[in-house]
Amino acid sequence: MKVVELLERRRPNWQELERLCDGAQAGPSKTLPPAEVSRLGALYRAACADLALAYAYQLPQNTVQYLHRLVGRAHNQLYRSRKFEFARWTHTLLFEVPKTIFHDRCVQVMFCVFWGLFILSAYLAYSKSAWPDFAEQVLTAEGIQGLEKMYENDIGTNRNGDINMLMSGFYMQHNTGIGLQCFAWGLLVVPGMLVTMFNAISLGAAFGYMARCPDPETSNHFFEFVTAHGPFELTAIILSAGAGLRLGLSWMMPGGLTRYSSLRKTARQIMPVMGAAMVMFFMAALIEGFLSPSAAPYEVKAGVALISSGLLAVYFIVLGFPQETSKNQRAPEPNSS
């Protein structure tokens, strides 16, 4: 039979593929050279075709099982996942990501857009003369009533640790959802800008209105709750919006690459930035779940907000600012092991 003869002639290729798999399994100290990795890929694809022929022509079971194990083994070597390298990720988050964010024009644009609209909206909602009904137009009368009702009593006075943990998970899901909306809509650029602007104006209006709320107790409860976790949460939203805008511009202005290649390249570059945003969402959720509703004095919560803001400033400005290195003092290389 011609198929049987063909497969028998290909047996040396199977044996070579076995040897390459043995070499790939020897450990990280014996990594295959690029030429052998390319050869392993070619032999893997050929072995997949041989396995399909063996199935189709119902060759002996031992041949089919041998090829099945060989293909599976080669697949695991080519597509195996890398183990988590704590030192490498620590270096990435502490040194590479701040520099990326510091120089990213998209993050800078979204920072200016978000905080500019936030501050302007807060001022208009607070002022009774500049735009008297601004807060009502942005938040609606029902939204303002709901906001006042939410904070008319001290939040969390009867909450225990289990409820705080549950609420931390809810805040993590809710806040991350806002960030992911800004990121996902950023792929279309204009909708991403509009979503970020909407969140900035809405949040600013809420802060401005609650600052002049007719009931001082409600106003105090609001700021006692939002002060501590605000820096991490708002910064994470800005990072998500900036990463989404960068991804959207990558396919609109590919810069000599195909749109798909540019999109893939940019996606790899912004994933660490989104990783930093997720860490900040997590930190904000923990603070919002445990400290924000607690009976701790407002000075403590304000102190946490100041410390968080200081840490963010160090992370983005001190670690992100370009540092010139001399010939005798070079920056440490990332651990590639």
N, C-alpha and C positions, 0 to 999 in steps of 0.2 A: 504494500500500500504506500502511495507516494507521501501521504502525510506522516506516516510512521517513519519513513526513511528521512524525511525532512527534519523531524524532531530528533532523530538519532544523530544527524549531522550537527545539530545545535547543542548537543550534550557538552562539548568543550566550553561553550559560552556559559552554560549553567555552572560548570565547575569554576570558571573564572569569576562569576558573580558570587559564588560561595566564598572564594578567597577574599574578594573585596569586602564582603560583609564581615568576614573574620577580622580583617584589618580595621574596619570601621568600629567594631566592637571592642577593640583592644584598649580603648580609653582615650581621654582627651590628650594625653601626652603623645599619642601616636595618631594624630589627625591625618586623614588622607590628603595628599596633594591635590590641587584643583583638577589636574588631568585625570586622576583616578576617580575623583568624584563625578566628573563628566562621563567617564566610561561606565561607572556604576549606574548612572541614570539611563544611559543608552541600553545597557544590558537588562536593566529592570523593565524598560518598556518592551524590549524584545521578549522577555520571559512572560510578561502579561499576554502578549499575542500568542505565545506558545501554549499558555494555559488555556486560552480561549479555544485554540484548535484541539487541545486534548479533551476538553469538555464536549466540543461539538462532534468529534469523531469517536467519542466513547472509548478512549484508549484505556489500557489497564489501570486499575484503581491505584496501584502503587505509584505509577508515573504521575497521575493527576494529583495525588496527595503530596508527592515530592515537589512538584511545581507550585502547588498552593502554598506550602510552607516556605519555599524559596522566595516567592513573590511577596509574601507577608513579611518575611525577614528583611528583604531589600526595601520594602515600603517603610518599615519602622526606622531603618537607618537614614533614609532620605528625608523623611518628614517627621522625625522625632522632635518633640518639643524640648526647648532648652530649660534646664533647671533654673530656678529662681536664684539670682545672684544678688545678695543683699548689698554687698559693697558696691557693685556696679550701679544698682538703682539708687543707692544713697548718693553716689557721686553725681549721677544724672540729675536728681532732684535738687541737690544743694549747689551745684556748680553750673551745669549746662542749661537747665531750665531757666534760672534767673537771667542769664545772659541772653537766652533766646527771647524771653519776654521783654527785657529791657530794650532790645533793638527792634522788636516787632512793631511796625507802624500800625498794623491792624489793632493790636491791643491798645496802643496809644490813642488811636482814634476812638475806640469804644470807651476808653477811660474818660476821655474828654466829653464825649457825647453823653454818657451815663451821668457823670457827676455834674456836668453843666445843666442838663435838664432836671436832675434831681434837686439841685440847689435852687434853680429858678422856680420849679414847681412848688417847692417847700415855701419859698418866699411869697409867691402869689397866694398860696393857700393860707398862709399865716396873716398876710396883710389884709386889713378890712377896707382899704381904700384903693389899692392898685387894681384889684379885680375881685370885687366883693363876693361873687358867687362862683369863684374858680373851683373851690373844693367840691361844691355841689355838682358842678358840671362834669368834673373828672370822676368823682367817687359815687355820684348819685345820692339822693336823699336816703334811699334804703341802705346803701353801703355805709353811709355815715352813721345811721342808726345802729346798724350791726356792729360797727367798729366801737361805738360808745358802749353798747351793751356788753361787748366782749371784755372790755376793760373797766367796767363800772365797779367790779369787785376785784380784790387782790387775787391774781391768778396763782393757782398752785398751793393755796394755804392748806388744802386737805389732801394733797397728793403724796403718795408714798414712793419708795424707790422703784417698785415694779411699774407703777404708772409712769414715772419719769423715764424709765427705760423704754416703755412702749411709745411714749410721745417722742423720744429721741429718734426712734425708727421712723415715726410718721414725719417728723421734720426733715429727716434725711431724704425720704422719698419725695416729699413735697418740694423742698428747695432744689434737690437735684433735678427734679422735673422741670423747674423753671430754667435752670442752667442748660439742660438738654434741649429745651425749646429754642433758646437763644442760639445754641450751637447748630441744631439741625436746620432751622430756618435760615441761618447764615449761609448755607449752601446755595441759596438763591439770592444772596446779598441784600436786595432791597427788603424782602420780608423779614430777614434777620435784623436789619437796622430798625424796622418798625416795631418788632417785638421788643427789642431792647429799649427803644424810646418809650414804648407804652409802659414797661415795667418801671423805668426811671421816673416817669411823670406820675404814675399811680403811687409808688412808694413815697416820692417827694410830697405829693399832696396829702398823703396820710400823716406823714411826720409834721407837715406844716399845720394841718388842721388840729391835730392832737395837741400841738404846742399852744394853741389858743382856745382849746376846748372850754366851754362854759363851766364845766365841772372840774375844778382843780384836782380832785382825787382821781378822776378818770385819767387825766393827763399824766399824773404822777405814776399811776399803775402802768400806763403804756410805756413810758420811757424807762421805768424800772425793768420792764420785761425785754425791751428790744436793744437796750444799750450794749449789754455784754457781748452778744453774739453777732452784732451788726457788722463789724469790720471783716470777719472771715466770710460771712454769707454774701455781702455785697461785692467783695473782691472776687469771690468765686464766680459770681454771675458775670462780672466784667471779663474775666479770663475766658469763660465759655463763649461769650459773644465775640470776643476777639479771635478765638480759634475758629469759630464758625465762619467769620468774615474772611479769614485767611484761606480757609478751604474753598469758600465760594469764589474768591478771586483767582484761585489756582486754575480752575477750569475755564474761567472767562478770559484770563490772560496767561496762557500756558508757557509763554517765553521760549519758543522754539521746540518745545516738546509736544507730543500729542496730548489732547485734553485728558485722556485716561492716565497717561504716564505722569503728567503734572499733578493730577488729583492724588494718585497713589504716593508720589514723592512727598507732597505736602501733608498727606494724612499721617505718614510716618513721623514727620517733623513735629506735628502738633499734638500727637498722642501724649508725650510727657507733659505738655502744658495742661491738657485735660486731666492728666493724673494729678497734677498739683491742685487743680480746681476741685477734684473729688476729695482730696485730703482736706481742703479748706471747708467744703460742705460737711464733711464728717466732723471736723472740729466744731463748726458752728452748731451742728445738731446736738452734740454732747453738751455744749454750753447752754443751748436753748432748752434742752430737756431737763437739766439738773440745776444749773445756777440761775438762769433767768427767772424761773417761777419761784425760787426759794425766798426765804425771809431774810436773806443776807442784806446788810445795809447797802444803800445805793452807791456809797463810796467804794465798796468792794467791787460792785459790778462795773462802775466807771473805771476803776483801776484795771480790771481785766480787759476792758475795751482799749485802754491806753497801752497796756502791755501788748495786746494783740496787734494794735496799729504799729507799735514800735517794731515788733518782730516782722511784720509785713514790709515795713520800710527797709529794715536790714536785709531781708530776703531779696527784695526787688532792686534796691538801689545799691547797697553795699556789695552784695554778692553778684549783682548783675552789671555793675559798672565795669567797663573794660579796664583791665589792669595790664600795664606794660611790664614785660619781663626782660631782664637783662640776659646777656649770654651766660653769665655765671649763675643766674637764678631763674630757672625756668619753671613754668607751672607744672605740677605733677600730672603725669599721664594717667588716664583712667585705667582701672584694672581690667584687662581683657581676658582674664582667665575665666 
